[in-house]
Amino acid sequence: MNKFKIELPPCGLLLGSGIYPMSKDYLLCTLHGHQSWMPQSFTPQEMIEKIIEDNQGNVAQLWGTARGYSPATIAEWQYALDEIGVHVPEPDWEKQTNLKAHECEVIKAHPERNGAGVLRFIREAAQRGIYTMLIYVSANPEWAKQFQNSGKFYLGYDFGERYTFRLDDSNPLEKVTLKAFVDDLMERVREHVDARRAAGWGPIYATSGNFYVDYEIAAGTDVPLLEDFAFSPLNIASALSRGLYRQYNLPLWGSHLAHEHYSWIPNASEHKWHLLRGAMYMKYMSGCKIILNESGNWFVEASLCEDSPKHSLPRVPLAPGEADWGGHKPIQYIPYIEDARRHFGKINYNAPIACRYRREISDFYDFVKANGTPQGQPESTIAIAKGNYDLCNFRFSPQYAIAGAYTLADQNPAWYEGVPERGWNIVKRVFYPTPNVIDPFENPFLSGTPFGQVDIVSFAQDRLEAKFLHANYKALLFAGWNTASPRQYSILTEYVREGGVLFISIPQLSTNMTRNFNNYEVGELVHGGDFSELCGVRVLGRGERIYWATAPDNNEKLGFRFPRRFGILATPMGKIEIVDADIEVLAVDDEQAYPLVLRHKLGAGAVYFLNSWAYPGAFDQDFGPGSTRTSPGLVGMLYRHIAKNARGLVWITDDGDEPRTECEYLNVSYFPEAGKICLYNIDPARQHSVFLHAFGRCERVELQAAEFRMFEASISGLR
């Protein structure tokens, strides 16, 4: 059980934004495309006052100072040298003095003060009722051990995007395994987490846009704080975070909204602000208890949209490799400062974009203070299994290498994302569809929840237990890569025997760790392919290639009947021996009627077994007789069938029976602990209506464009 307990404020939500030490006239340049002029300087005390005066929530996410700032700024924010009567002069651009912090002799003379400014910020924020979280911050042990003296107002330390996978060039490429990547990553994360925890830094957070955050949690990190917008759809990030929260008994989970950098939509478009509002409401109703806006509300930092006012500021010509993260080269941009200052009014605290950000955050904070936040987590009776060693990017792209191993992938293309990763497309299409609600722009961000809140649980390191699965989920559906093991097989068998419903395919029961998902042998499968107990079959080898799938005669349990076809698949099935005399065949190949989807009863539960030699992603297509533009494909139909039978106490439908097109525009969640139901229409232009089913009763509900509604969990509360 996690030893940290984070106390929530009376409104039930920790809401805030990034707080950056800033030095006016400095240029932060991290890449050719990222040049960010600092238009102002604020003291720590001024920033705390602005949070309160502008109603910007109750949290300050304090960023470290290794971003190219003046010695005077670092002396105040990081070292608090003024407390000991030491003064560091402001930069003199004309004389080119006091420009580089790493050359400041005064700072060098007081290394023992590193962290004193951070402690002062935490204390002064706490005195004003503001919580502090640290990200990318360093401090000497004598200061760090005092951070927690502010009690509940100190939230802990976030190591951010510090870790990724790496390939040791000393290892022969043909011997590299998925396990080797994971073991190396976890060792480095664990070392850092253990060191910070031992030094008294408190709860440890991980903020990144990476799908492998489950391994960072498995390595000891306390709270996932996924970088939304960089990771999308937003509901998928919530599903993974919520699943990890439940299975690791975490203090809470949160969202780091990188809206300014990664929403990409022009600032002049109202869609830009609909995305920000929608993100906050969707996180609120999905069980998120920390929402942090990364940037935008204090000054314009990002330039990843066509109408950013930053494009009017001077660009400093830099040769390749001259990008300056550490602020060591300010002399290079001195000739451009005067021109840059003429534009600072477009990007500073008083600029229209920053003011709009603060208004949106303030409005949402007013809503939270007035309405509170539903206690606990929303009902989620369905889980998607993220398999062991699933190290994909999540946004399926054949150009992405698994674990960033491009050198390896160039020699062995199986290390590029492929059929295993394509299975996540089916999950998104069925459980988190993203209709076109921000036309003419693409919408990878906002999704509906036609089957309610669906969790993603991780089999990282085979740490999931059958008892946990059975206590939380009626159905467990595999989607992408999985490296199986005898222990995992036992866990799944126990889960089904106790009443769970499982979907799985042949390669997801393989023990392979080298990305061999096409030309594997039966010997690589768990128990040599003898899945008699779990699936009711023995896999004997690779079978015939299937082109179209269809339903057996007189069977339409999956929602379609012959002569409907699914394909064109061009993928091999497994050659199997059926050992369960009562097994039910639900789909077959179109030529020989060979079993493709089988349902095997085990104890109080059942297994839907896909008899495919390829991963379910091979079925992410539907071209054939009866196919439609909105079809989720064969596996998608199977997901829908299982999900419909695994719903909880509250759900939505288009027509009283099925969740169809209308449900793709709505988010729904039910909080059993709070007795609250939430509905949100992600469409900013049109109203949508659905049937809301709750506790055996049903009533039609209509939501106006972009409307959020929360009410007591009874049908009488709808009107």
C-alpha positions, -999 to +999 in steps of 0.1 A: +000+000+000+013+035-009+025+053+022+017+088+010-016+104+015-024+136-003-051+158+014-074+175-011-087+210-005-124+216+004-134+219-032-120+184-038-097+193-067-061+205-069-061+230-098-033+253-109-006+261-134+031+262-141+050+289-123+083+299-141+111+320-128+115+345-156+142+370-166+131+398-189+150+401-222+164+366-221+159+341-250+151+305-242+161+285-272+158+247-271+155+239-308+155+256-341+117+259-340+115+269-303+127+304-295+110+319-266+116+355-255+110+363-218+089+395-218+089+402-181+103+394-147+082+386-116+094+379-081+082+348-063+060+368-041+044+386-071+036+352-087+019+340-055-002+372-054-011+368-090-024+333-085-047+346-058-057+379-075-064+362-108-083+332-093-059+308-109-066+278-087-049+266-055-017+250-068+016+265-080+037+240-101+071+255-095+096+248-123+133+246-118+156+274-130+178+256-155+162+275-184+185+303-193+180+330-167+199+359-152+221+355-121+198+379-103+167+357-110+185+325-099+199+342-068+164+351-057+143+321-069+167+293-062+192+306-035+172+334-017+205+352-013+187+383-002+178+366+030+215+367+040+220+403+028+237+393-005+228+413-036+233+401-072+231+429-098+206+429-126+219+422-162+236+451-179+231+444-216+251+474-227+282+465-208+275+427-212+278+420-175+258+400-150+244+379-179+254+343-172+244+326-140+271+299-143+297+326-142+283+345-112+310+345-085+285+355-058+263+324-065+294+302-067+304+315-032+271+302-016+265+266-029+250+258+005+220+280-003+208+259-033+172+253-025+166+280+000+146+300-025+125+269-032+117+264+005+108+301+008+084+298-021+067+268-005+064+285+029+050+317+015+026+300-008+013+278+021+008+310+042-016+322+015-034+288+011-016+278-021-002+243-026+032+238-042+044+210-065+080+210-077+091+200-112+127+198-125+138+214-092+171+207-075+180+215-039+206+206-013+195+180+013+193+205+042+167+225+023+148+196+007+142+179+041+123+210+052+099+211+022+074+188+040+072+211+070+045+229+052+023+199+056-006+194+032+005+225+012+036+207-001+025+182-027+059+167-037+083+165-066+078+157-103+107+144-123+089+152-156+101+138-189+135+128-175+134+091-187+131+073-219+144+040-233+179+037-245+198+011-265+233+001-253+255+000-284+276-027-267+249-053-270+245-072-303+213-060-319+201-096-325+202-102-288+182-071-277+149-078-260+119-059-248+128-070-213+162-054-216+147-020-225+123-022-196+148-034-170+172-006-179+144+021-178+130+009-145+165+007-129+172+043-137+137+055-125+139+035-093+174+048-085+162+084-089+129+079-071+146+061-042+172+089-038+146+117-038+124+098-014+152+091+010+161+128+009+126+137+020+112+151-012+078+135-005+054+120-031+071+115-066+052+123-098+059+114-134+048+139-161+052+128-197+033+121-229+045+085-229+024+054-229+050+036-208+042+055-177+030+022-162+067+011-160+076+044-142+048+036-117+060+000-113+095+014-106+081+032-075+067+065-088+037+076-067+014+096-091+009+095-129+005+130-143+002+124-180+009+152-204-025+157-220-027+170-255+008+157-261-009+124-253-043+120-268-072+114-268-075+128-234-098+101-223-072+074-230-047+092-207-074+092-181-082+055-186-045+045-182-040+068-152-072+056-135-063+020-141-029+025-125-044+044-096-066+014-088-042-014-093-013+002-074-034+019-048-020+053-055-028+085-036-045+100-067-039+107-104-037+139-123-034+157-156-007+180-169-025+200-197+001+209-224-027+228-242-007+258-253+021+237-269+001+208-284-035+219-292-020+235-324-052+253-333-049+291-340-055+313-310-081+333-330-103+302-333-129+296-305-121+259-309-088+266-291-107+276-260-133+249-264-105+224-262-092+239-230-126+240-213-135+206-226-102+191-212-108+205-177-144+192-176-135+158-190-107+154-165-129+165-137-156+139-145-131+111-151-118+110-115-088+133-120-079+151-087-050+172-100-053+195-131-023+216-140-022+240-170+014+239-182+017+274-197+000+302-215-017+321-186+013+342-175+030+348-209+029+333-244+055+306-245+045+283-273+047+289-311+031+257-323+002+274-341+001+296-372-011+328-356+012+328-325+023+364-318+057+350-311+062+347-349+064+385-350+094+386-326+129+385-341+143+351-347+180+347-338+198+328-366+215+298-351+238+272-367+229+236-361+236+226-325+236+262-312+203+259-294+209+272-259+189+256-231+213+266-203+215+304-211+252+303-216+252+323-249+231+355-243+257+376-262+245+360-294+210+376-291+220+410-277+216+426-311+180+415-313+168+425-278+157+461-287+136+448-316+121+420-294+111+445-267+088+463-291+067+432-293+066+421-257+031+436-252+019+408-275+032+380-254+034+393-218+011+390-188-013+416-202-014+401-237-048+390-250-039+353-251-025+352-216-056+370-203-079+346-221-061+316-205-065+331-171-102+338-177-109+302-188-090+288-157-107+313-134-142+303-148-135+266-143-122+272-108-153+292-099-174+262-111-154+238-089-156+260-058-194+263-063-201+227-071-173+207-054-157+176-070-173+141-069-155+120-043-138+088-054-135+074-089-162+068-116-177+034-121-157+014-146-167-022-152-146-028-183-108-028-186-085-028-216-054-049-209-021-031-217+001-062-222+035-067-207+063-051-227+038-030-248+062-001-254+044+015-283+039+052-289+001+047-288-006+070-317-002+041-342+024+051-368+045+026-389+073+051-388+077+049-350+101+024-336+092+004-304+111+019-274+126+044-298+150+017-311+154+030-346+188+015-352+173-019-343+142-013-363+161-004-394+177-038-393+146-057-382+113-039-393+093-059-367+106-033-342+086-006-360+050-002-349+028-027-368-001-050-365+002-054-327+000-017-321-028-012-346-051-030-322-053+002-301-070+019-330-099-005-325-100+004-288-102+041-296-129+036-323-151+016-300-146+031-265-132+065-271-143+077-306-132+112-317-159+127-340-152+158-360-161+185-335-135+212-343-138+214-380-118+222-401-091+210-378-084+173-369-097+162-335-073+137-319-082+152-284-118+151-274-137+118-274-170+105-263-175+075-239-203+055-255-196+027-230-188+049-201-155+052-183-133+023-194-100+017-176-067+006-190-049-018-167-013-028-171+003-063-170+038-047-166+060-072-149+030-095-145+020-076-113-018-077-118-037-101-096-068-120-104-084-109-071-080-072-082-094-079-117-124-097-103-131-071-077-131-042-103-140-054-138-167-075-154-147-078-186-110-076-196-101-071-233-066-075-248-057-050-275-020-047-284+013-064-277+016-088-248+045-110-236+027-138-217+040-161-190+027-191-172+019-169-142-001-145-163-020-175-178-029-186-143-040-151-133-063-149-164-077-184-157-085-175-121-101-142-132-124-160-156-132-189-133-144-163-107-168-147-132-147-125-155-152-122-192-119-122-213-110-115-249-076-127-261-059-140-292-032-165-300-001-141-302-012-124-269-004-157-253+031-159-267+062-155-245+081-137-272+103-107-262+120-100-295+090-087-315+086-119-335+049-116-341+046-132-376+069-162-379+067-176-344+063-213-335+039-231-312+067-237-288+068-200-280+032-200-267+024-205-231+021-242-222+032-250-258-002-238-271-023-260-248-050-235-239-075-262-230-084-248-196-085-211-204-098-211-240-111-246-246-086-253-275-051-265-282-032-246-308-013-270-331+003-246-355-002-219-380-033-225-401-048-214-434-050-178-444-084-161-440-097-134-464-133-127-452-149-135-419-186-140-414-211-155-390-220-192-388-254-201-401-282-192-377-260-173-354-260-135-350-249-131-314-221-107-322-246-083-339-243-095-375-254-124-396-244-142-428-240-130-456-222-100-438-184-102-445-155-086-427-122-082-444-102-083-465-080-098-439-053-119-457-040-132-424-035-168-411-057-184-385-044-209-360-047-246-366-066-257-335-080-287-318-113-280-299-113-298-266-145-282-251-175-301-265-197-272-255-176-244-271-196-219-291-184-207-325-194-171-331-175-163-363-159-184-391-139-179-422-159-174-454-145-203-473-143-234-451-163-221-421-132-228-399-137-214-364-124-179-360-141-165-328-150-190-301-167-186-267-155-210-240-172-211-206-150-215-176-164-216-141-186-185-137-170-166-166-162-169-203-134-164-227-138-150-262-109-165-281-097-150-315-082-179-335-058-157-354-021-161-358-019-123-361-027-097-334-062-082-333-049-051-351-050-072-383-088-069-381-087-031-381-104-030-415-138-037-430-142-039-467-168-064-480-204-072-484-224-053-458-195-031-447-202+005-436-181+036-432-187+036-394-181-001-388-155-009-361-146-041-379-150-077-366-129-073-334-147-039-328-180-057-331-168-083-306-157-055-282-191-039-284-209-072-278-188-079-247-191-042-234-228-042-238-231-072-216-206-058-190-221-024-184-225-011-148-254+008-132-254+038-155-250+040-192-262+058-224-277+047-257-290+063-288-322+044-290-327+027-257-307-003-268-274+005-284-248+033-281-244+046-317-236+079-333-251+102-307-233+086-279-200+093-296-204+130-287-211+125-250-190+117-220-208+100-191-195+090-157-211+078-125-195+083-091-209+056-067-191+071-036-205+106-043-238+096-058-232+118-088-238+114-126-219+137-150-226+143-187-207+164-211-213+172-248-180+176-266-196+192-296-194+230-294-218+236-323-247+211-319-270+197-292-271+159-288-296+137-270-293+102-256-312+078-234-297+078-199-300+044-182-296+044-144-305+018-118-330+001-141-348+032-153-344+051-185-350+087-196-341+108-226-316+136-219-307+165-242-275+184-239-269+217-255-237+225-274-207+220-251-230+216-221-217+200-189-243+187-164-239+171-130-267+158-109-277+134-082-276+098-093-314+093-096-336+096-127-356+122-108-325+144-108-325+148-146-352+175-147 
